[in-house]
């Protein structure tokens, strides 16, 4: 069984704004990367059960890139998203409204190639980018 890693943040925006910036491809391209030397040149998202998503993640210098993709298994608008990645790992995201802020709690099964601490740091960096972007739109 895979180790489950959990990350979280609180965004100072209402749930409707957070949900939109999390799920709309026109927003995803602005935050879906872990460091400034990477970007997401294209994003597709069919936010429905059995719908798919694909975010193209690439180094800005063109040296490497990969598709981050999966299939949704659960969608509860403004509350919860669950999906299975292409390699079979499961991910769940909980959205909790707290006044004019929204807490995100994201759990994912670790893969075996990189140490869990490295994976947690990378996913947390993406979540931090999401927070920074969403609080400015």
N, CA, C and O atoms as a GROMACS GRO file, in nm:
protein
  548
    1UNK      N    1   0.084  -0.119   0.000
    1UNK     CA    2   0.000   0.000   0.000
    1UNK      C    3   0.088   0.124   0.000
    1UNK      O    4   0.190   0.129   0.069
    2UNK      N    5   0.048   0.224  -0.077
    2UNK     CA    6   0.124   0.347  -0.089
    2UNK      C    7   0.108   0.435   0.034
    2UNK      O    8   0.004   0.436   0.100
    3UNK      N    9   0.214   0.509   0.062
    3UNK     CA   10   0.209   0.608   0.169
    3UNK      C   11   0.121   0.723   0.121
    3UNK      O   12   0.132   0.766   0.006
    4UNK      N   13   0.032   0.774   0.208
    4UNK     CA   14  -0.053   0.887   0.175
    4UNK      C   15   0.009   1.013   0.235
    4UNK      O   16   0.043   1.016   0.353
    5UNK      N   17   0.023   1.114   0.152
    5UNK     CA   18   0.081   1.243   0.192
    5UNK      C   19  -0.030   1.347   0.189
    5UNK      O   20  -0.111   1.348   0.096
    6UNK      N   21  -0.035   1.433   0.289
    6UNK     CA   22  -0.138   1.537   0.295
    6UNK      C   23  -0.071   1.674   0.303
    6UNK      O   24   0.024   1.695   0.377
    7UNK      N   25  -0.125   1.766   0.223
    7UNK     CA   26  -0.081   1.906   0.225
    7UNK      C   27  -0.204   1.993   0.242
    7UNK      O   28  -0.316   1.948   0.218
    8UNK      N   29  -0.183   2.117   0.283
    8UNK     CA   30  -0.298   2.206   0.301
    8UNK      C   31  -0.257   2.352   0.293
    8UNK      O   32  -0.140   2.387   0.306
    9UNK      N   33  -0.357   2.435   0.272
    9UNK     CA   34  -0.340   2.580   0.276
    9UNK      C   35  -0.476   2.643   0.296
    9UNK      O   36  -0.580   2.578   0.279
   10UNK      N   37  -0.476   2.770   0.332
   10UNK     CA   38  -0.599   2.848   0.341
   10UNK      C   39  -0.585   2.967   0.248
   10UNK      O   40  -0.487   3.042   0.254
   11UNK      N   41  -0.684   2.984   0.161
   11UNK     CA   42  -0.685   3.091   0.063
   11UNK      C   43  -0.785   3.197   0.108
   11UNK      O   44  -0.898   3.165   0.143
   12UNK      N   45  -0.743   3.321   0.107
   12UNK     CA   46  -0.829   3.431   0.150
   12UNK      C   47  -0.920   3.476   0.038
   12UNK      O   48  -0.915   3.590  -0.008
   13UNK      N   49  -1.005   3.382  -0.006
   13UNK     CA   50  -1.105   3.406  -0.109
   13UNK      C   51  -1.224   3.315  -0.081
   13UNK      O   52  -1.209   3.209  -0.020
   14UNK      N   53  -1.343   3.356  -0.126
   14UNK     CA   54  -1.461   3.271  -0.106
   14UNK      C   55  -1.452   3.142  -0.188
   14UNK      O   56  -1.379   3.134  -0.286
   15UNK      N   57  -1.527   3.043  -0.145
   15UNK     CA   58  -1.523   2.910  -0.204
   15UNK      C   59  -1.550   2.913  -0.355
   15UNK      O   60  -1.486   2.838  -0.429
   16UNK      N   61  -1.642   2.997  -0.401
   16UNK     CA   62  -1.675   3.001  -0.544
   16UNK      C   63  -1.554   3.042  -0.627
   16UNK      O   64  -1.530   2.986  -0.734
   17UNK      N   65  -1.477   3.139  -0.579
   17UNK     CA   66  -1.356   3.183  -0.649
   17UNK      C   67  -1.251   3.073  -0.648
   17UNK      O   68  -1.187   3.046  -0.750
   18UNK      N   69  -1.232   3.010  -0.534
   18UNK     CA   70  -1.133   2.903  -0.520
   18UNK      C   71  -1.169   2.787  -0.613
   18UNK      O   72  -1.081   2.733  -0.681
   19UNK      N   73  -1.294   2.748  -0.616
   19UNK     CA   74  -1.338   2.636  -0.700
   19UNK      C   75  -1.311   2.669  -0.848
   19UNK      O   76  -1.261   2.584  -0.923
   20UNK      N   77  -1.344   2.791  -0.888
   20UNK     CA   78  -1.323   2.830  -1.028
   20UNK      C   79  -1.176   2.830  -1.066
   20UNK      O   80  -1.139   2.775  -1.169
   21UNK      N   81  -1.090   2.890  -0.984
   21UNK     CA   82  -0.948   2.897  -1.020
   21UNK      C   83  -0.882   2.760  -1.011
   21UNK      O   84  -0.781   2.736  -1.079
   22UNK      N   85  -0.935   2.669  -0.930
   22UNK     CA   86  -0.882   2.533  -0.921
   22UNK      C   87  -0.914   2.453  -1.047
   22UNK      O   88  -0.834   2.370  -1.090
   23UNK      N   89  -1.030   2.477  -1.105
   23UNK     CA   90  -1.082   2.389  -1.210
   23UNK      C   91  -1.084   2.444  -1.351
   23UNK      O   92  -1.091   2.365  -1.446
   24UNK      N   93  -1.078   2.573  -1.371
   24UNK     CA   94  -1.086   2.631  -1.505
   24UNK      C   95  -0.948   2.633  -1.571
   24UNK      O   96  -0.854   2.691  -1.515
   25UNK      N   97  -0.934   2.571  -1.690
   25UNK     CA   98  -0.804   2.569  -1.759
   25UNK      C   99  -0.742   2.707  -1.777
   25UNK      O  100  -0.620   2.721  -1.772
   26UNK      N  101  -0.824   2.811  -1.799
   26UNK     CA  102  -0.769   2.946  -1.817
   26UNK      C  103  -0.698   2.997  -1.692
   26UNK      O  104  -0.614   3.087  -1.699
   27UNK      N  105  -0.732   2.939  -1.576
   27UNK     CA  106  -0.662   2.972  -1.452
   27UNK      C  107  -0.547   2.875  -1.424
   27UNK      O  108  -0.440   2.916  -1.380
   28UNK      N  109  -0.570   2.746  -1.449
   28UNK     CA  110  -0.472   2.642  -1.417
   28UNK      C  111  -0.335   2.672  -1.479
   28UNK      O  112  -0.232   2.646  -1.418
   29UNK      N  113  -0.335   2.727  -1.601
   29UNK     CA  114  -0.208   2.757  -1.669
   29UNK      C  115  -0.125   2.862  -1.594
   29UNK      O  116  -0.006   2.876  -1.621
   30UNK      N  117  -0.186   2.934  -1.501
   30UNK     CA  118  -0.115   3.038  -1.426
   30UNK      C  119  -0.058   2.990  -1.292
   30UNK      O  120   0.023   3.061  -1.232
   31UNK      N  121  -0.098   2.871  -1.245
   31UNK     CA  122  -0.051   2.828  -1.113
   31UNK      C  123  -0.006   2.682  -1.105
   31UNK      O  124   0.049   2.644  -1.002
   32UNK      N  125  -0.027   2.599  -1.206
   32UNK     CA  126  -0.009   2.455  -1.194
   32UNK      C  127   0.133   2.403  -1.204
   32UNK      O  128   0.156   2.302  -1.271
   33UNK      N  129   0.228   2.467  -1.141
   33UNK     CA  130   0.368   2.426  -1.147
   33UNK      C  131   0.434   2.453  -1.013
   33UNK      O  132   0.386   2.535  -0.935
   34UNK      N  133   0.544   2.383  -0.987
   34UNK     CA  134   0.607   2.389  -0.855
   34UNK      C  135   0.713   2.498  -0.841
   34UNK      O  136   0.742   2.542  -0.729
   35UNK      N  137   0.772   2.544  -0.952
   35UNK     CA  138   0.876   2.646  -0.944
   35UNK      C  139   0.869   2.738  -1.065
   35UNK      O  140   0.809   2.704  -1.167
   36UNK      N  141   0.931   2.855  -1.053
   36UNK     CA  142   0.921   2.957  -1.157
   36UNK      C  143   0.989   2.919  -1.288
   36UNK      O  144   0.966   2.984  -1.390
   37UNK      N  145   1.074   2.815  -1.286
   37UNK     CA  146   1.138   2.774  -1.411
   37UNK      C  147   1.056   2.670  -1.486
   37UNK      O  148   1.101   2.615  -1.587
   38UNK      N  149   0.935   2.641  -1.436
   38UNK     CA  150   0.840   2.552  -1.502
   38UNK      C  151   0.713   2.630  -1.535
   38UNK      O  152   0.689   2.738  -1.480
   39UNK      N  153   0.633   2.575  -1.626
   39UNK     CA  154   0.504   2.635  -1.657
   39UNK      C  155   0.408   2.528  -1.708
   39UNK      O  156   0.447   2.414  -1.731
   40UNK      N  157   0.282   2.568  -1.724
   40UNK     CA  158   0.178   2.481  -1.779
   40UNK      C  159   0.129   2.548  -1.906
   40UNK      O  160   0.040   2.633  -1.900
   41UNK      N  161   0.186   2.512  -2.022
   41UNK     CA  162   0.145   2.577  -2.146
   41UNK      C  163   0.005   2.540  -2.194
   41UNK      O  164  -0.055   2.613  -2.273
   42UNK      N  165  -0.049   2.427  -2.146
   42UNK     CA  166  -0.183   2.385  -2.187
   42UNK      C  167  -0.249   2.304  -2.076
   42UNK      O  168  -0.184   2.225  -2.008
   43UNK      N  169  -0.379   2.325  -2.060
   43UNK     CA  170  -0.456   2.250  -1.961
   43UNK      C  171  -0.594   2.218  -2.019
   43UNK      O  172  -0.658   2.302  -2.081
   44UNK      N  173  -0.637   2.095  -1.996
   44UNK     CA  174  -0.772   2.052  -2.035
   44UNK      C  175  -0.836   1.991  -1.912
   44UNK      O  176  -0.770   1.923  -1.834
   45UNK      N  177  -0.968   2.016  -1.895
   45UNK     CA  178  -1.034   1.966  -1.776
   45UNK      C  179  -1.182   1.942  -1.802
   45UNK      O  180  -1.256   2.035  -1.833
   46UNK      N  181  -1.224   1.817  -1.790
   46UNK     CA  182  -1.366   1.779  -1.797
   46UNK      C  183  -1.407   1.741  -1.656
   46UNK      O  184  -1.396   1.625  -1.616
   47UNK      N  185  -1.454   1.840  -1.581
   47UNK     CA  186  -1.484   1.822  -1.439
   47UNK      C  187  -1.617   1.749  -1.422
   47UNK      O  188  -1.720   1.810  -1.395
   48UNK      N  189  -1.613   1.617  -1.438
   48UNK     CA  190  -1.730   1.532  -1.419
   48UNK      C  191  -1.680   1.392  -1.382
   48UNK      O  192  -1.566   1.356  -1.413
   49UNK      N  193  -1.765   1.314  -1.314
   49UNK     CA  194  -1.726   1.178  -1.280
   49UNK      C  195  -1.698   1.103  -1.410
   49UNK      O  196  -1.779   1.106  -1.503
   50UNK      N  197  -1.584   1.039  -1.416
   50UNK     CA  198  -1.528   0.971  -1.534
   50UNK      C  199  -1.473   1.069  -1.637
   50UNK      O  200  -1.424   1.027  -1.742
   51UNK      N  201  -1.481   1.199  -1.609
   51UNK     CA  202  -1.417   1.298  -1.695
   51UNK      C  203  -1.267   1.295  -1.673
   51UNK      O  204  -1.220   1.247  -1.570
   52UNK      N  205  -1.193   1.346  -1.770
   52UNK     CA  206  -1.048   1.344  -1.761
   52UNK      C  207  -0.991   1.486  -1.752
   52UNK      O  208  -1.057   1.583  -1.789
   53UNK      N  209  -0.869   1.493  -1.704
   53UNK     CA  210  -0.794   1.619  -1.707
   53UNK      C  211  -0.654   1.589  -1.756
   53UNK      O  212  -0.603   1.478  -1.740
   54UNK      N  213  -0.592   1.690  -1.815
   54UNK     CA  214  -0.454   1.678  -1.858
   54UNK      C  215  -0.391   1.816  -1.852
   54UNK      O  216  -0.436   1.910  -1.919
   55UNK      N  217  -0.286   1.828  -1.773
   55UNK     CA  218  -0.209   1.952  -1.764
   55UNK      C  219  -0.070   1.920  -1.817
   55UNK      O  220  -0.002   1.831  -1.766
   56UNK      N  221  -0.028   1.993  -1.918
   56UNK     CA  222   0.108   1.976  -1.972
   56UNK      C  223   0.203   2.059  -1.888
   56UNK      O  224   0.193   2.182  -1.886
   57UNK      N  225   0.295   1.993  -1.820
   57UNK     CA  226   0.393   2.061  -1.737
   57UNK      C  227   0.528   2.054  -1.807
   57UNK      O  228   0.573   1.946  -1.846
   58UNK      N  229   0.592   2.171  -1.824
   58UNK     CA  230   0.720   2.175  -1.895
   58UNK      C  231   0.816   2.272  -1.830
   58UNK      O  232   0.776   2.375  -1.776
   59UNK      N  233   0.944   2.238  -1.837
   59UNK     CA  234   1.048   2.334  -1.799
   59UNK      C  235   1.046   2.445  -1.903
   59UNK      O  236   1.033   2.418  -2.022
   60UNK      N  237   1.059   2.569  -1.858
   60UNK     CA  238   1.055   2.682  -1.950
   60UNK      C  239   1.167   2.679  -2.053
   60UNK      O  240   1.154   2.736  -2.162
   61UNK      N  241   1.278   2.614  -2.019
   61UNK     CA  242   1.390   2.606  -2.114
   61UNK      C  243   1.374   2.491  -2.213
   61UNK      O  244   1.461   2.469  -2.297
   62UNK      N  245   1.262   2.417  -2.203
   62UNK     CA  246   1.234   2.310  -2.297
   62UNK      C  247   1.309   2.180  -2.270
   62UNK      O  248   1.301   2.087  -2.350
   63UNK      N  249   1.383   2.173  -2.160
   63UNK     CA  250   1.467   2.056  -2.134
   63UNK      C  251   1.389   1.931  -2.094
   63UNK      O  252   1.437   1.820  -2.113
   64UNK      N  253   1.269   1.948  -2.038
   64UNK     CA  254   1.189   1.834  -1.998
   64UNK      C  255   1.043   1.875  -1.981
   64UNK      O  256   1.011   1.993  -1.971
   65UNK      N  257   0.956   1.774  -1.977
   65UNK     CA  258   0.814   1.799  -1.959
   65UNK      C  259   0.739   1.669  -1.945
   65UNK      O  260   0.791   1.562  -1.976
   66UNK      N  261   0.616   1.678  -1.896
   66UNK     CA  262   0.533   1.559  -1.880
   66UNK      C  263   0.387   1.600  -1.872
   66UNK      O  264   0.355   1.716  -1.846
   67UNK      N  265   0.300   1.503  -1.896
   67UNK     CA  266   0.156   1.525  -1.881
   67UNK      C  267   0.113   1.480  -1.743
   67UNK      O  268   0.141   1.367  -1.702
   68UNK      N  269   0.046   1.568  -1.670
   68UNK     CA  270  -0.015   1.534  -1.542
   68UNK      C  271  -0.163   1.511  -1.573
   68UNK      O  272  -0.236   1.605  -1.604
   69UNK      N  273  -0.206   1.384  -1.565
   69UNK     CA  274  -0.342   1.354  -1.610
   69UNK      C  275  -0.406   1.248  -1.524
   69UNK      O  276  -0.339   1.173  -1.453
   70UNK      N  277  -0.540   1.243  -1.532
   70UNK     CA  278  -0.613   1.144  -1.457
   70UNK      C  279  -0.760   1.144  -1.491
   70UNK      O  280  -0.805   1.214  -1.582
   71UNK      N  281  -0.835   1.064  -1.415
   71UNK     CA  282  -0.979   1.047  -1.435
   71UNK      C  283  -1.048   1.076  -1.302
   71UNK      O  284  -1.010   1.022  -1.198
   72UNK      N  285  -1.150   1.161  -1.306
   72UNK     CA  286  -1.226   1.195  -1.186
   72UNK      C  287  -1.314   1.078  -1.141
   72UNK      O  288  -1.380   1.014  -1.222
   73UNK      N  289  -1.312   1.053  -1.010
   73UNK     CA  290  -1.396   0.949  -0.952
   73UNK      C  291  -1.507   1.007  -0.864
   73UNK      O  292  -1.606   0.939  -0.836
   74UNK      N  293  -1.490   1.132  -0.821
   74UNK     CA  294  -1.592   1.197  -0.737
   74UNK      C  295  -1.582   1.348  -0.753
   74UNK      O  296  -1.473   1.406  -0.750
   75UNK      N  297  -1.698   1.411  -0.771
   75UNK     CA  298  -1.706   1.557  -0.777
   75UNK      C  299  -1.824   1.600  -0.690
   75UNK      O  300  -1.938   1.562  -0.717
   76UNK      N  301  -1.797   1.677  -0.587
   76UNK     CA  302  -1.902   1.740  -0.506
   76UNK      C  303  -1.873   1.889  -0.513
   76UNK      O  304  -1.783   1.938  -0.445
   77UNK      N  305  -1.948   1.963  -0.596
   77UNK     CA  306  -1.916   2.104  -0.620
   77UNK      C  307  -1.892   2.184  -0.492
   77UNK      O  308  -1.968   2.176  -0.395
   78UNK      N  309  -1.783   2.261  -0.494
   78UNK     CA  310  -1.741   2.347  -0.383
   78UNK      C  311  -1.707   2.271  -0.255
   78UNK      O  312  -1.695   2.332  -0.149
   79UNK      N  313  -1.691   2.138  -0.264
   79UNK     CA  314  -1.662   2.059  -0.144
   79UNK      C  315  -1.550   1.956  -0.162
   79UNK      O  316  -1.457   1.951  -0.082
   80UNK      N  317  -1.558   1.874  -0.268
   80UNK     CA  318  -1.464   1.762  -0.278
   80UNK      C  319  -1.442   1.721  -0.423
   80UNK      O  320  -1.533   1.723  -0.506
   81UNK      N  321  -1.316   1.684  -0.451
   81UNK     CA  322  -1.278   1.627  -0.579
   81UNK      C  323  -1.190   1.506  -0.548
   81UNK      O  324  -1.103   1.512  -0.461
   82UNK      N  325  -1.213   1.397  -0.620
   82UNK     CA  326  -1.125   1.280  -0.610
   82UNK      C  327  -1.096   1.232  -0.751
   82UNK      O  328  -1.182   1.237  -0.839
   83UNK      N  329  -0.974   1.184  -0.771
   83UNK     CA  330  -0.938   1.131  -0.902
   83UNK      C  331  -0.828   1.026  -0.890
   83UNK      O  332  -0.764   1.011  -0.786
   84UNK      N  333  -0.810   0.953  -1.000
   84UNK     CA  334  -0.704   0.854  -1.011
   84UNK      C  335  -0.608   0.903  -1.119
   84UNK      O  336  -0.650   0.933  -1.231
   85UNK      N  337  -0.481   0.911  -1.085
   85UNK     CA  338  -0.379   0.951  -1.182
   85UNK      C  339  -0.354   0.840  -1.283
   85UNK      O  340  -0.395   0.726  -1.262
   86UNK      N  341  -0.287   0.873  -1.391
   86UNK     CA  342  -0.257   0.777  -1.495
   86UNK      C  343  -0.181   0.654  -1.446
   86UNK      O  344  -0.193   0.546  -1.504
   87UNK      N  345  -0.103   0.670  -1.338
   87UNK     CA  346  -0.027   0.557  -1.284
   87UNK      C  347  -0.102   0.480  -1.176
   87UNK      O  348  -0.046   0.391  -1.112
   88UNK      N  349  -0.231   0.515  -1.154
   88UNK     CA  350  -0.314   0.442  -1.058
   88UNK      C  351  -0.320   0.499  -0.918
   88UNK      O  352  -0.398   0.451  -0.835
   89UNK      N  353  -0.239   0.601  -0.890
   89UNK     CA  354  -0.242   0.661  -0.756
   89UNK      C  355  -0.368   0.745  -0.738
   89UNK      O  356  -0.418   0.807  -0.832
   90UNK      N  357  -0.418   0.747  -0.615
   90UNK     CA  358  -0.541   0.821  -0.584
   90UNK      C  359  -0.509   0.954  -0.518
   90UNK      O  360  -0.413   0.968  -0.442
   91UNK      N  361  -0.594   1.052  -0.551
   91UNK     CA  362  -0.580   1.188  -0.497
   91UNK      C  363  -0.718   1.235  -0.453
   91UNK      O  364  -0.816   1.209  -0.521
   92UNK      N  365  -0.725   1.304  -0.339
   92UNK     CA  366  -0.851   1.366  -0.298
   92UNK      C  367  -0.823   1.506  -0.247
   92UNK      O  368  -0.721   1.533  -0.185
   93UNK      N  369  -0.917   1.596  -0.275
   93UNK     CA  370  -0.906   1.736  -0.235
   93UNK      C  371  -1.035   1.776  -0.166
   93UNK      O  372  -1.144   1.759  -0.221
   94UNK      N  373  -1.022   1.828  -0.044
   94UNK     CA  374  -1.136   1.877   0.032
   94UNK      C  375  -1.130   2.030   0.036
   94UNK      O  376  -1.025   2.087   0.064
   95UNK      N  377  -1.242   2.094   0.009
   95UNK     CA  378  -1.254   2.239   0.013
   95UNK      C  379  -1.350   2.273   0.128
   95UNK      O  380  -1.464   2.227   0.129
   96UNK      N  381  -1.303   2.354   0.224
   96UNK     CA  382  -1.385   2.389   0.338
   96UNK      C  383  -1.394   2.541   0.349
   96UNK      O  384  -1.292   2.609   0.363
   97UNK      N  385  -1.516   2.592   0.344
   97UNK     CA  386  -1.537   2.736   0.354
   97UNK      C  387  -1.530   2.777   0.500
   97UNK      O  388  -1.593   2.716   0.586
   98UNK      N  389  -1.452   2.882   0.527
   98UNK     CA  390  -1.440   2.936   0.662
   98UNK      C  391  -1.454   3.088   0.653
   98UNK      O  392  -1.355   3.160   0.643
   99UNK      N  393  -1.578   3.135   0.657
   99UNK     CA  394  -1.603   3.278   0.638
   99UNK      C  395  -1.573   3.317   0.495
   99UNK      O  396  -1.627   3.258   0.402
  100UNK      N  397  -1.488   3.417   0.477
  100UNK     CA  398  -1.447   3.461   0.343
  100UNK      C  399  -1.320   3.392   0.296
  100UNK      O  400  -1.260   3.434   0.197
  101UNK      N  401  -1.280   3.288   0.364
  101UNK     CA  402  -1.160   3.212   0.326
  101UNK      C  403  -1.201   3.067   0.296
  101UNK      O  404  -1.310   3.023   0.330
  102UNK      N  405  -1.109   2.996   0.230
  102UNK     CA  406  -1.134   2.857   0.194
  102UNK      C  407  -1.010   2.774   0.228
  102UNK      O  408  -0.899   2.807   0.184
  103UNK      N  409  -1.029   2.669   0.304
  103UNK     CA  410  -0.920   2.577   0.336
  103UNK      C  411  -0.920   2.464   0.235
  103UNK      O  412  -1.025   2.409   0.203
  104UNK      N  413  -0.802   2.430   0.185
  104UNK     CA  414  -0.785   2.315   0.097
  104UNK      C  415  -0.698   2.213   0.169
  104UNK      O  416  -0.592   2.246   0.221
  105UNK      N  417  -0.746   2.090   0.170
  105UNK     CA  418  -0.674   1.977   0.225
  105UNK      C  419  -0.662   1.875   0.113
  105UNK      O  420  -0.762   1.822   0.067
  106UNK      N  421  -0.540   1.848   0.069
  106UNK     CA  422  -0.517   1.758  -0.045
  106UNK      C  423  -0.434   1.640   0.000
  106UNK      O  424  -0.327   1.657   0.060
  107UNK      N  425  -0.482   1.519  -0.029
  107UNK     CA  426  -0.411   1.396   0.004
  107UNK      C  427  -0.382   1.319  -0.124
  107UNK      O  428  -0.466   1.312  -0.213
  108UNK      N  429  -0.263   1.262  -0.132
  108UNK     CA  430  -0.226   1.185  -0.250
  108UNK      C  431  -0.138   1.067  -0.210
  108UNK      O  432  -0.063   1.074  -0.112
  109UNK      N  433  -0.148   0.960  -0.288
  109UNK     CA  434  -0.063   0.844  -0.267
  109UNK      C  435   0.074   0.873  -0.328
  109UNK      O  436   0.084   0.914  -0.443
  110UNK      N  437   0.177   0.850  -0.250
  110UNK     CA  438   0.313   0.874  -0.297
  110UNK      C  439   0.351   0.773  -0.404
  110UNK      O  440   0.306   0.659  -0.403
  111UNK      N  441   0.436   0.817  -0.497
  111UNK     CA  442   0.491   0.723  -0.594
  111UNK      C  443   0.624   0.673  -0.540
  111UNK      O  444   0.674   0.724  -0.440
  112UNK      N  445   0.683   0.574  -0.607
  112UNK     CA  446   0.802   0.507  -0.554
  112UNK      C  447   0.935   0.561  -0.605
  112UNK      O  448   1.040   0.519  -0.558
  113UNK      N  449   0.932   0.654  -0.700
  113UNK     CA  450   1.057   0.700  -0.761
  113UNK      C  451   1.131   0.803  -0.676
  113UNK      O  452   1.254   0.800  -0.668
  114UNK      N  453   1.058   0.893  -0.612
  114UNK     CA  454   1.119   1.000  -0.533
  114UNK      C  455   1.081   0.986  -0.386
  114UNK      O  456   0.975   0.931  -0.355
  115UNK      N  457   1.166   1.035  -0.295
  115UNK     CA  458   1.134   1.027  -0.152
  115UNK      C  459   1.004   1.103  -0.121
  115UNK      O  460   0.976   1.205  -0.183
  116UNK      N  461   0.926   1.054  -0.025
  116UNK     CA  462   0.800   1.119   0.011
  116UNK      C  463   0.816   1.268   0.047
  116UNK      O  464   0.730   1.349   0.013
  117UNK      N  465   0.926   1.303   0.115
  117UNK     CA  466   0.947   1.443   0.154
  117UNK      C  467   0.960   1.532   0.030
  117UNK      O  468   0.909   1.645   0.029
  118UNK      N  469   1.026   1.482  -0.072
  118UNK     CA  470   1.044   1.556  -0.197
  118UNK      C  471   0.909   1.575  -0.267
  118UNK      O  472   0.879   1.682  -0.318
  119UNK      N  473   0.829   1.469  -0.269
  119UNK     CA  474   0.697   1.477  -0.330
  119UNK      C  475   0.608   1.576  -0.255
  119UNK      O  476   0.539   1.657  -0.317
  120UNK      N  477   0.610   1.570  -0.123
  120UNK     CA  478   0.530   1.662  -0.043
  120UNK      C  479   0.570   1.806  -0.072
  120UNK      O  480   0.484   1.893  -0.088
  121UNK      N  481   0.699   1.831  -0.078
  121UNK     CA  482   0.750   1.966  -0.105
  121UNK      C  483   0.703   2.016  -0.243
  121UNK      O  484   0.661   2.131  -0.256
  122UNK      N  485   0.709   1.930  -0.344
  122UNK     CA  486   0.667   1.969  -0.478
  122UNK      C  487   0.518   1.998  -0.487
  122UNK      O  488   0.478   2.100  -0.544
  123UNK      N  489   0.436   1.910  -0.430
  123UNK     CA  490   0.292   1.932  -0.433
  123UNK      C  491   0.254   2.054  -0.350
  123UNK      O  492   0.164   2.129  -0.387
  124UNK      N  493   0.322   2.074  -0.237
  124UNK     CA  494   0.294   2.192  -0.154
  124UNK      C  495   0.332   2.320  -0.230
  124UNK      O  496   0.262   2.420  -0.218
  125UNK      N  497   0.440   2.317  -0.306
  125UNK     CA  498   0.480   2.434  -0.386
  125UNK      C  499   0.372   2.470  -0.488
  125UNK      O  500   0.342   2.587  -0.508
  126UNK      N  501   0.315   2.369  -0.552
  126UNK     CA  502   0.206   2.394  -0.647
  126UNK      C  503   0.086   2.454  -0.574
  126UNK      O  504   0.024   2.549  -0.622
  127UNK      N  505   0.053   2.398  -0.458
  127UNK     CA  506  -0.059   2.451  -0.379
  127UNK      C  507  -0.032   2.594  -0.335
  127UNK      O  508  -0.123   2.677  -0.333
  128UNK      N  509   0.092   2.625  -0.299
  128UNK     CA  510   0.129   2.762  -0.263
  128UNK      C  511   0.114   2.856  -0.382
  128UNK      O  512   0.068   2.969  -0.367
  129UNK      N  513   0.154   2.810  -0.503
  129UNK     CA  514   0.133   2.890  -0.624
  129UNK      C  515  -0.015   2.916  -0.646
  129UNK      O  516  -0.056   3.026  -0.682
  130UNK      N  517  -0.096   2.812  -0.624
  130UNK     CA  518  -0.241   2.828  -0.638
  130UNK      C  519  -0.292   2.936  -0.543
  130UNK      O  520  -0.368   3.023  -0.584
  131UNK      N  521  -0.252   2.929  -0.417
  131UNK     CA  522  -0.294   3.029  -0.318
  131UNK      C  523  -0.254   3.170  -0.363
  131UNK      O  524  -0.337   3.261  -0.364
  132UNK      N  525  -0.128   3.186  -0.401
  132UNK     CA  526  -0.080   3.319  -0.442
  132UNK      C  527  -0.156   3.372  -0.563
  132UNK      O  528  -0.194   3.489  -0.567
  133UNK      N  529  -0.178   3.285  -0.662
  133UNK     CA  530  -0.252   3.326  -0.782
  133UNK      C  531  -0.396   3.362  -0.747
  133UNK      O  532  -0.445   3.468  -0.786
  134UNK      N  533  -0.464   3.273  -0.675
  134UNK     CA  534  -0.606   3.292  -0.645
  134UNK      C  535  -0.631   3.417  -0.562
  134UNK      O  536  -0.734   3.482  -0.578
  135UNK      N  537  -0.540   3.450  -0.474
  135UNK     CA  538  -0.559   3.569  -0.391
  135UNK      C  539  -0.535   3.699  -0.469
  135UNK      O  540  -0.559   3.808  -0.417
  136UNK      N  541  -0.488   3.687  -0.595
  136UNK     CA  542  -0.467   3.809  -0.676
  136UNK      C  543  -0.569   3.826  -0.788
  136UNK      O  544  -0.569   3.929  -0.856
  137UNK      N  545  -0.655   3.726  -0.808
  137UNK     CA  546  -0.756   3.739  -0.917
  137UNK      C  547  -0.888   3.788  -0.862
  137UNK      O  548  -0.983   3.805  -0.938
   0.00000   0.00000   0.00000
